[in-house]
Amino acid sequence: MLQMKPFEYIAASSVDDAVRALGSRADARVLAGGTDLIVQLKSGRREAELVVDVKRIPELTAIAMDADGLRLGAAAACIHIAANRDVRTHYPALAEVAALIGGTAIQGRASIGGNLCNAAPSADAVPLLIALSARARVAGPDGRREIAVEDFCIAPGKNALAPGEFLVDVFIPKPASGTRAKYLRFIPRNEMDIAVAGVGVAATVVDGKITMARLALASVAPTPLFVREVGGALEGQAPSAALIEQAAALAQAAARPISDMRAPADYRRHICGVLSRRALSAVLG
Ligand SMILES: Cc1cc2nc3c(=O)[nH]c(=O)nc-3n(C[C@H](O)[C@H](O)[C@H](O)COP(=O)(O)OP(=O)(O)OC[C@H]3O[C@@H](n4cnc5c(N)ncnc54)[C@H](O)[C@@H]3O)c2cc1C
């Protein structure tokens, strides 16, 4: 049986409290829902002397919308994100992603902040956050700063946070009128599985022209992958089947998959093209 090494536990009550606690030990770790962290501590893939629970910090569980956009507390549980009226109205694709991570029990604990900080190549929420131009807002010993979500995951399981920093919230700008977004993934089972490939897309169409398009991929590179060229190919054009085909081919060409127990690289690349075409068709109508 797997045995977890003992660790000290602190439930922080404010952002400053969490910064102090994280600065007190070199291998302190943040706990949000724990659906990744506890599994990793049990299996020995990660170690921690101190675990800092951030779920009791009001700012970390808040989901707040204003004229500029949505502030998603880093520890807000998926179940609350999926049910939130503002999220469902203005970011329906985000509500869908929150409702596909794990199953009901996992969604009661798991956060989108944890999904991002865990930096798995397969993280389902991250391609959509990139497509929606989300920014990670972090706090640490040197104060607060923002990181574009496409720059946040830097290697499998590694993120851009400096020592002592943690994610406070994710800010998603309010989508312009005419914007649609979609995340599609392929998993061998209907749920509770890791994506063979995933595609997040957002696009704005105004007066028959695409004014913004962003696409990012899951599970086909060491990190979630922003395919900037797709925007370059689509923006300024009128949506058409040929254009969607061209953009899907760019996404497929950007994929750098590996073969593993879930799928060989060629199959992943193929699925990446299929999902890109479907997701682009869904948002470009
Ligand atoms: C049965 C099961 C099914 C799953 N299904 C899916 C799925 O379908 N799709 C998917 O993408 N994932 C899935 N996962 C993985 C996991 O549930 C998600 O990645 C989830 O979003 C993690 O959120 P959490 O709040 O539980 O993170 P935690 O486990 O609390 O944290 C994850 C990592 O991020 C760090 N961290 C957390 N919050 C912060 C913060 N605010 N600042 C800095 N670091 C932080 C932690 O220290 C840890 O290293 C599944 C897991 C299980 C056990």
The ligand as an SDF file (V2000), in Angstrom:
LIG
                    3D

 53 58  0  0  0  0  0  0  0  0999 V2000
  -10.3120   10.5360  -11.0030 C   0  0  0  0  0  0  0  0  0  0  0  0
   -9.6800   11.7710  -11.5960 C   0  0  0  0  0  0  0  0  0  0  0  0
  -10.1580   12.2370  -12.8110 C   0  0  0  0  0  0  0  0  0  0  0  0
   -9.5770   13.3560  -13.3970 C   0  0  0  0  0  0  0  0  0  0  0  0
  -10.0590   13.8010  -14.5970 N   0  0  0  0  0  0  0  0  0  0  0  0
   -9.4940   14.8920  -15.1870 C   0  0  0  0  0  0  0  0  0  0  0  0
   -9.9740   15.3560  -16.4540 C   0  0  0  0  0  0  0  0  0  0  0  0
  -10.9420   14.8270  -17.0290 O   0  0  0  0  0  0  0  0  0  0  0  0
   -9.3210   16.4140  -17.0090 N   0  0  0  0  0  0  0  0  0  0  0  0
   -8.2790   17.0380  -16.4130 C   0  0  0  0  0  0  0  0  0  0  0  0
   -7.7220   17.9800  -16.9720 O   0  0  0  0  0  0  0  0  0  0  0  0
   -7.8160   16.6240  -15.2010 N   0  0  0  0  0  0  0  0  0  0  0  0
   -8.3990   15.5680  -14.5850 C   0  0  0  0  0  0  0  0  0  0  0  0
   -7.9190   15.1430  -13.3520 N   0  0  0  0  0  0  0  0  0  0  0  0
   -6.8130   15.8540  -12.7030 C   0  0  0  0  0  0  0  0  0  0  0  0
   -7.2740   16.9260  -11.6720 C   0  0  0  0  0  0  0  0  0  0  0  0
   -8.5440   16.6320  -11.1380 O   0  0  0  0  0  0  0  0  0  0  0  0
   -7.3230   18.3260  -12.3160 C   0  0  0  0  0  0  0  0  0  0  0  0
   -6.0700   18.6730  -12.8420 O   0  0  0  0  0  0  0  0  0  0  0  0
   -7.8090   19.4060  -11.3190 C   0  0  0  0  0  0  0  0  0  0  0  0
   -8.2650   20.5170  -12.0350 O   0  0  0  0  0  0  0  0  0  0  0  0
   -6.7500   19.8130  -10.3050 C   0  0  0  0  0  0  0  0  0  0  0  0
   -7.2990   20.7920   -9.4580 O   0  0  0  0  0  0  0  0  0  0  0  0
   -7.1150   20.7290   -7.8690 P   0  0  0  0  0  0  0  0  0  0  0  0
   -7.7950   21.9390   -7.3250 O   0  0  0  0  0  0  0  0  0  0  0  0
   -7.5530   19.4220   -7.3320 O   0  0  0  0  0  0  0  0  0  0  0  0
   -5.5420   20.8780   -7.7730 O   0  0  0  0  0  0  0  0  0  0  0  0
   -4.5400   20.3900   -6.6100 P   0  0  0  0  0  0  0  0  0  0  0  0
   -4.4020   18.9290   -6.6330 O   0  0  0  0  0  0  0  0  0  0  0  0
   -4.8990   21.0250   -5.3090 O   0  0  0  0  0  0  0  0  0  0  0  0
   -3.1930   21.0710   -7.1420 O   0  0  0  0  0  0  0  0  0  0  0  0
   -2.5670   20.6410   -8.3410 C   0  0  0  0  0  0  0  0  0  0  0  0
   -1.1570   21.2150   -8.3980 C   0  0  0  0  0  0  0  0  0  0  0  0
   -1.1930   22.6270   -8.5350 O   0  0  0  0  0  0  0  0  0  0  0  0
   -0.6330   23.2650   -7.3800 C   0  0  0  0  0  0  0  0  0  0  0  0
   -1.5490   24.3620   -7.0590 N   0  0  0  0  0  0  0  0  0  0  0  0
   -2.8820   24.2670   -6.8640 C   0  0  0  0  0  0  0  0  0  0  0  0
   -3.4120   25.4840   -6.6840 N   0  0  0  0  0  0  0  0  0  0  0  0
   -2.3870   26.3550   -6.7520 C   0  0  0  0  0  0  0  0  0  0  0  0
   -2.2970   27.7690   -6.6260 C   0  0  0  0  0  0  0  0  0  0  0  0
   -3.3820   28.5350   -6.3940 N   0  0  0  0  0  0  0  0  0  0  0  0
   -1.0860   28.3580   -6.7720 N   0  0  0  0  0  0  0  0  0  0  0  0
    0.0220   27.5970   -6.9930 C   0  0  0  0  0  0  0  0  0  0  0  0
    0.0040   26.2530   -7.1210 N   0  0  0  0  0  0  0  0  0  0  0  0
   -1.1910   25.6450   -6.9850 C   0  0  0  0  0  0  0  0  0  0  0  0
   -0.5520   22.2170   -6.2930 C   0  0  0  0  0  0  0  0  0  0  0  0
    0.5130   22.4530   -5.3720 O   0  0  0  0  0  0  0  0  0  0  0  0
   -0.3300   20.9560   -7.1310 C   0  0  0  0  0  0  0  0  0  0  0  0
    1.0390   20.8630   -7.4910 O   0  0  0  0  0  0  0  0  0  0  0  0
   -8.5020   14.0320  -12.7450 C   0  0  0  0  0  0  0  0  0  0  0  0
   -8.0430   13.5630  -11.4920 C   0  0  0  0  0  0  0  0  0  0  0  0
   -8.6230   12.4460  -10.9240 C   0  0  0  0  0  0  0  0  0  0  0  0
   -8.1220   11.9890   -9.5730 C   0  0  0  0  0  0  0  0  0  0  0  0
  1  2  1  0
  2  3  1  0
  2 52  2  0
  3  4  2  0
  4  5  1  0
  4 50  1  0
  5  6  2  0
  6  7  1  0
  6 13  1  0
  7  8  2  0
  7  9  1  0
  9 10  1  0
 10 11  2  0
 10 12  1  0
 12 13  2  0
 13 14  1  0
 14 15  1  0
 14 50  1  0
 15 16  1  0
 16 17  1  0
 16 18  1  0
 18 19  1  0
 18 20  1  0
 20 21  1  0
 20 22  1  0
 22 23  1  0
 23 24  1  0
 24 25  2  0
 24 26  1  0
 24 27  1  0
 27 28  1  0
 28 29  2  0
 28 30  1  0
 28 31  1  0
 31 32  1  0
 32 33  1  0
 33 34  1  0
 33 48  1  0
 34 35  1  0
 35 36  1  0
 35 46  1  0
 36 37  1  0
 36 45  1  0
 37 38  2  0
 38 39  1  0
 39 40  1  0
 39 45  2  0
 40 41  1  0
 40 42  2  0
 42 43  1  0
 43 44  2  0
 44 45  1  0
 46 47  1  0
 46 48  1  0
 48 49  1  0
 50 51  2  0
 51 52  1  0
 52 53  1  0
M  END
$$$$
